[in-house]
């Protein structure tokens, strides 16, 4: 079986299960061991191998809810808690943001994928006192500053002097 993880995958946990005895390379999450399981290059920091018998009575769904802050829905909870051998948890970050196709080793099966639930927090109502009253229309043009007025007077003076010089050249020529 093949499973493709897209490049933009974020915040998900893919749960795989096997009842087979896993080689030491897999338990130690070496690159060779992960290659054996998935035929893909995964970051071992974001892969968790969980022997179910070592949970000491804690269910796998509780382990995921506590350790990864992902609460399963009832169907996922039943499927995950039915795992008896080893669970392999592959987090989205294990692919390093690269589209990756996992080819599952014999005896390894995909159980479910946990996705983060969106937490929508309703906003508080804003007080309406600020919305009362009438807004006075404001002028669309800002008032002319003193510097602007001085610049306009200087420009008109220069134009007048240019015209006077031109007139003097025309009369003298």
N, C-alpha and C positions, 0 to 999 in steps of 0.2 A: 504494500500500500504506500502511496505517495501523498504527502501533504505539503502544500506550498504556503510559506509565510511571506506576506507581502513586505516590501521595503518600508512602508509607512505604518507597520504594525506597532501598536503602542499599548502598554499596560495589561497585556493579556498573559494568562498562564495556560499552557497546553498540558493536559494531564495524560500521561501514557501509563500503561500497566503491562506487567509481565509476571508470569508465575515461574519462569525459568530461573535457574541459578545464574547469577551474573558473574562474569569474569572479574578478576581484581582490577583490571584496567578500567572497567565501567564503574565499579564502586568508587575508585579513586578519581574518576572524572578526567582521565588523561585524554589528550587529543585522539589517541588511537582507540580508546574505549568509546568515546562519543562517536567517532567515525564508524565503529562497529555497530552501534545502535541506530544511527540515523543517516550514515553515508553523507555527512555534511560537516562543515567546519563551524563549530559552535563555541562560544566563550564559556568555559566551564564555571565561571563565577556566577552565571545566570542559569545554571542547570542544577537541580536538586534531586538526588537519588534517595528515596525514602523507603527503607525496609519497613513494611507495615508492622511486623512483630516488635520492632524497636520503639513504637509509639506508646507502648505500655498502657494500653486501654484507651488512649485518645483516638478518636476517629480521624481519618484523613481530612474530612471536610472541616473539622474543628482545627486541625493543624494548619490548613490553608487559610481559614478565616482568622486565626490568631496570628500566624506568622506573616501572612501576605495581605491582610486586611481585605479579603475578598469573600464576601458571603455568597454561598451558592444558592441557586433556587432548589426547590424540593426534588426535582428530577435529577439534577446534577449531584445533589447531596447523596441520593440513593445510589447512583452509579459509582460515585467516588468511594463511598463507604463500603461498596461490595468488593473492592480490590483486596486481594489476599496476599500476593507475593511482594513485588516491589512496585512503587509508583515513581515515575520519572516526571518531574515538573520542569518544563522548558518555558522560561520567561521570554517575553518579546525581545528584550535586550540581548539575548543570547546570539542573535543573528547579526548584531552590530549595525542594524539599519540597512541591511542588504537583503534583497529578495532571495529567499533560500527554499529549496525543495528538500524535504526530509523523506528519505526512503527508509521505511521502518524495517528493522531486522525481524527475522522469523520469530514468532511468539510475542512480539511487541504490538500492542494495539492502542489506538487513540481512544480515550474514554470521553473526554469533553474539553472544552475551552472555557476558562473563566474570563469574563470581561468585567472591567470596572463599571460600577453603576454610576450614572451621572447623578450628582447630588445638586438638585436645584433648590436654592434657598429663596423663599419669597422675600421681596424687598419690603421695607417698612413704608407705610404711607407717609407721604410728606405733608407737613402742615400746610393748610390752605390759606393762611392769613396773608402770605406774600402775594397771592394771586388776586387779592381784592383791591379795588381802586381803579382809577382811570389814569392811563399813561398820557402825559402831555406830549404832543408832537414836538419833536426837536428840529431845529434847522438842519438842512442837509449839508450846508456849506459851513465850514469852520470860519470864525471871524479872522480878518486879515491881521497879521502880526505887524509890529512896528518895523521889523527888518524887511518884511515883504513890501511895505509901503515905501520905505527908503529906497529899495532896489528899483521899484517902478518909477519913482521920481528921477533917479539917476539915469535910467534908460531913456526917458523922455528928454532929459537935458542933453544927453549925448546925441540923440536923433536931431534935436534942434540945432546943435553946434555943427553936425555933419551937413545939415541943409544950408546953414549960414556960410560955411566954408565952400560948399559947392557953388552957392550963389556968387560969392566973392571971386572965385576962379572964373566963372562964366562971364561976369562983368569985366574983369581985368583982361580977359583973353580975347 
